[in-house]
Amino acid sequence: MERLLSPSMHRRVLLLNLLNGPNSWVTSDYLAESIECSKKTIMLDCQYIEDRWSDYLTIETSRKHGVRLIASPHRSIHDIYIEIIQESNAFSLLESIFFEPRQPAAFWEKKLFLSNSSLYRLSNLISSALKDRNIQMSRSPYFVHGKDERQIRYFFMCYFIEVYGIREWPFHLEKEKVFRLSNKINKKFDLELNDSQIVHLAYSIAVTIIRERQGFLIQNRKDPINSFVKTTIDVRKYQAEVEEIAEPLNVVLPDNWYEDFCYSIFWWDFGWDNEQEKVNVIKQAENLVNTIKDALSISISEQSKISIVRLIEYIYAKHKMFPYKKFMVYDRYLYSSRAIKQNFIVFTAVVNKALGVLEAKMKFPWKSMYLDGILHEMAIRWQDLSRLTDEMRHQLSVLVLSDLGKEHAQLLSSVLKENFRNKVSLSVQENHFYDRMVSNADQNYDLYVSNYAVETVDEEINMIVEDIPSFKNITDLRKYIDKRRLVLPKDIAYLNV
């Protein structure tokens, strides 16, 4: 959907995507080649981004190193993408058509202050982008439609969540009532939804009610859900609450709207083509969790396992219904997975391998399409994952030295112990500095921390600190220690899902 942005803003989004990672330098040559523009344009775009969103980030440039983005600790870069979408004429038109379908071109020209040619151009952009997701837009009058109404509802749910999230509520429905119903459905049907999925369900309910009010119903219903809706008394108990939520719309809902509502909302739990398919997916998900757990030799709580298995089940069911990109401009999973890949290297390698094996086995894009999302969700759902993976890391042996004497070396050691605790095994020089230099016999440590350069030790494993370690010293040591402790398994090819 990035094509709905202006060419210049689309280019800046691509630039932001490349820079919005770990705080490391990226060469201007790489940026220019990746975005297919000149280095001068890259520099101008960097200046534009920094000038416009200076509260969110700083962009440093260096002739030697290239370009680096430093995010503000007080703002989320996510908000920049939201602002970009909200200022896009094409996205504004698409959202407006959702709320007021079946309006002629003259209506939109007047309401959005668009010329006839601008409206035509934006309409073409929207139609082209929607076509990639198997959705169509008619222009005489304007409305969104498709072969599967559920896909349209799911698409708009993703759009509104990305643009508005939990902090804003774009619908003329009572937010509290919608969320209350979401929580009741989750509890009643044991869906095991987490907070994020509750938000998705609430948005699904809102979008479904609005589309039904507009007369867009699901025409093609498969037997499992139809049978479920017709025979389950419990679901009927929610009709009064749904009608209460829809009341502010002041419209008469079409016939069979409630069956349509249930079919749309409950599809992920009851809408399987056959029960055996669901059983097989759950079995493969359980095998996946066990494989990762065994490969890493870490534990997992029963609740965490159930949550992750449920996650895999949801991903599979959603993909069957909507096998397209779920985001408009900002891929939240991509950015969180970058941090996971950096800080959980062994875990990432194992999950990556396991998903690759499972993808080949099931002919489903577990790795190629859903790796980032699964890493993100597993990191959240796997209780104590950070502690468990940290415990399996290599403990660095460190020798602390000082040219001010062994008493000062002891002070340095206490500072390291306070900051790194069980990440390091500390030893302190036993002799006075003037008695003996470090000999070859002493060179069996992973790291040497000193306030001077130890000539007999490889400089790559000699970290030099101030007499009283500064904040930068501690930060540099933390980066070095964390990196050295990440020892990948020699062979993870044995993984079998």
Residue pairs with C-beta under 8 A, 6 or more apart in sequence:
1 91
1 129
1 325
1 327
1 328
1 329
2 10
2 13
2 14
2 328
2 329
3 10
3 125
3 128
3 129
4 88
4 90
4 91
4 94
4 125
4 126
4 129
4 328
5 13
5 84
5 88
5 90
5 329
6 88
8 45
9 84
9 88
11 35
11 37
11 41
11 45
12 45
12 48
12 49
13 81
13 84
13 329
14 34
14 35
15 31
15 35
15 42
15 45
15 46
15 49
16 49
16 69
16 77
16 80
16 81
17 334
18 26
18 30
18 31
18 34
18 35
19 26
19 31
19 59
19 67
19 68
19 69
20 69
20 71
20 77
20 335
21 335
21 338
22 338
22 339
22 342
23 68
23 69
23 70
23 71
24 68
25 62
25 65
25 66
25 67
25 68
26 66
26 67
26 68
27 65
27 66
27 67
28 39
28 42
28 43
28 61
28 66
28 67
29 39
29 66
30 66
31 39
31 42
31 66
31 67
32 38
32 39
32 41
32 42
35 42
42 67
43 61
46 59
46 61
46 67
47 59
49 57
49 59
50 57
50 58
50 59
53 80
55 72
55 74
55 75
56 71
56 72
56 75
56 76
56 77
56 79
56 80
57 69
57 70
57 71
57 72
57 75
57 77
57 80
58 69
58 70
58 72
59 67
59 68
59 69
59 70
60 67
60 68
60 69
60 70
61 67
61 68
62 68
71 77
78 330
78 332
81 162
81 329
81 330
82 162
82 163
82 165
82 330
84 329
85 91
85 162
85 163
85 328
85 329
85 330
86 92
86 163
89 112
89 114
89 118
89 122
90 122
90 125
90 126
91 163
91 328
92 112
93 108
93 112
93 114
93 119
93 122
93 123
93 126
94 126
94 144
94 159
95 159
95 163
95 170
96 108
96 111
96 112
97 103
97 108
97 137
97 142
97 143
97 144
98 144
98 156
98 210
99 210
100 107
101 141
101 142
101 143
101 144
101 214
101 216
102 141
102 142
102 143
102 214
103 141
103 142
104 140
104 141
104 142
105 116
105 119
105 139
105 140
105 141
105 142
108 114
108 119
108 142
109 115
109 116
109 119
112 119
114 122
123 137
123 139
123 142
126 137
127 136
127 137
127 139
130 136
130 137
130 144
130 155
132 324
132 325
133 151
133 155
133 322
133 324
133 325
134 146
134 147
134 148
134 151
134 324
135 144
135 145
135 146
135 151
135 152
135 155
136 144
136 145
136 146
137 143
137 144
137 145
138 145
144 152
145 152
145 216
146 152
147 220
148 218
148 220
148 321
149 211
149 216
149 217
149 218
149 219
149 264
150 218
150 263
150 264
150 267
150 321
150 322
151 321
151 322
152 211
152 216
153 204
153 207
153 208
153 211
153 264
154 204
154 318
154 321
154 322
155 322
156 207
156 211
157 200
157 203
157 204
157 207
158 326
158 327
158 328
159 328
160 170
160 171
160 203
160 206
160 207
161 199
161 200
161 203
162 327
162 328
162 329
162 330
162 332
163 170
163 328
164 170
165 199
166 199
169 175
171 178
171 206
171 210
172 248
172 249
173 206
173 209
173 210
173 245
173 246
173 248
173 249
174 245
174 248
175 202
177 241
177 244
177 245
178 202
178 205
178 206
178 245
179 198
179 202
180 241
181 202
181 205
181 238
181 241
181 242
181 245
182 198
182 201
182 202
182 205
183 198
184 238
184 241
185 191
185 201
185 238
185 265
186 192
186 193
186 197
186 198
186 201
188 234
189 266
189 269
191 197
191 269
191 310
192 306
192 307
192 310
193 201
194 307
194 380
194 381
197 314
201 265
204 264
204 265
205 242
205 245
205 265
208 260
208 261
208 264
208 265
209 242
209 245
209 246
209 249
209 261
210 249
212 253
212 254
212 257
212 260
212 261
213 246
213 249
213 251
213 253
215 254
217 254
217 256
217 257
217 260
218 260
218 263
218 264
221 263
222 271
222 273
224 270
224 271
224 272
224 273
225 262
225 263
225 266
225 267
225 270
225 271
226 259
226 263
228 235
228 262
228 266
228 270
229 235
229 259
229 262
229 263
229 266
230 259
235 262
235 266
236 258
239 258
242 258
242 261
243 253
246 253
263 271
267 317
267 321
268 314
268 317
268 318
271 317
271 321
272 278
272 317
278 313
281 312
281 313
281 316
282 309
282 312
282 313
284 312
284 358
284 361
284 362
284 497
285 308
285 309
285 311
285 312
285 313
286 305
286 309
287 497
288 312
288 354
288 355
288 358
288 497
289 300
289 305
289 308
289 309
291 354
291 495
291 496
291 497
292 347
292 350
292 351
292 354
293 299
293 300
295 350
295 354
295 489
295 492
295 495
296 346
296 347
296 350
296 388
296 389
296 392
297 392
298 385
298 388
298 389
298 391
298 392
299 388
300 382
300 383
301 383
303 383
304 381
304 382
304 383
307 381
308 377
308 378
308 381
308 382
311 374
311 377
311 378
311 381
312 374
315 370
315 373
315 374
316 364
319 364
319 365
319 369
319 370
331 372
332 376
333 372
333 373
333 375
333 376
334 372
336 372
336 375
336 376
336 379
337 371
337 372
337 373
337 375
337 376
340 347
340 348
340 375
340 376
340 379
341 348
341 375
343 482
344 379
344 385
344 386
344 389
345 486
345 488
346 389
346 392
346 393
346 486
346 487
346 488
346 489
347 385
347 389
348 375
349 488
349 489
349 492
350 489
350 492
350 495
351 371
351 374
351 375
351 378
352 367
352 371
353 492
353 493
353 495
354 495
354 497
355 366
355 367
355 370
355 371
355 374
356 366
356 367
357 495
357 496
357 497
358 364
358 366
358 367
358 497
359 365
359 366
359 367
359 368
361 497
366 374
378 385
379 385
382 388
390 423
393 423
393 485
393 486
393 487
394 484
394 485
394 487
395 422
395 423
395 424
395 425
395 485
396 423
396 424
396 425
396 446
396 447
396 481
396 484
396 485
397 424
397 425
397 427
397 444
397 445
397 446
397 447
398 416
398 424
398 425
398 426
398 427
398 445
398 446
398 447
398 448
398 449
399 427
399 428
399 429
399 438
399 442
399 445
399 447
399 448
399 449
400 409
400 410
400 412
400 413
400 416
400 426
400 427
400 428
400 429
400 449
400 450
401 409
401 429
401 433
401 438
401 448
401 449
401 450
401 451
401 452
401 454
402 408
402 409
402 412
402 429
402 433
402 450
402 451
402 452
403 433
403 450
403 451
403 452
404 433
404 451
404 467
405 432
405 433
406 428
406 429
406 430
406 431
406 432
406 433
408 451
408 467
409 428
409 429
410 428
412 449
412 451
412 465
412 469
413 426
413 428
415 469
415 474
416 424
416 426
416 449
416 477
417 424
417 426
419 474
419 477
419 478
420 477
420 478
420 481
423 481
423 482
423 485
424 447
424 481
427 445
437 455
437 456
438 448
438 454
438 456
438 457
439 456
440 456
443 456
443 457
445 461
446 461
446 484
447 461
447 462
447 463
447 480
447 481
447 484
448 454
448 457
448 461
448 462
448 463
449 463
449 464
449 465
449 477
450 462
450 463
450 464
450 465
451 464
451 465
451 466
451 467
452 464
453 459
453 462
453 464
454 462
463 476
463 477
463 480
465 473
465 477
466 473
469 477
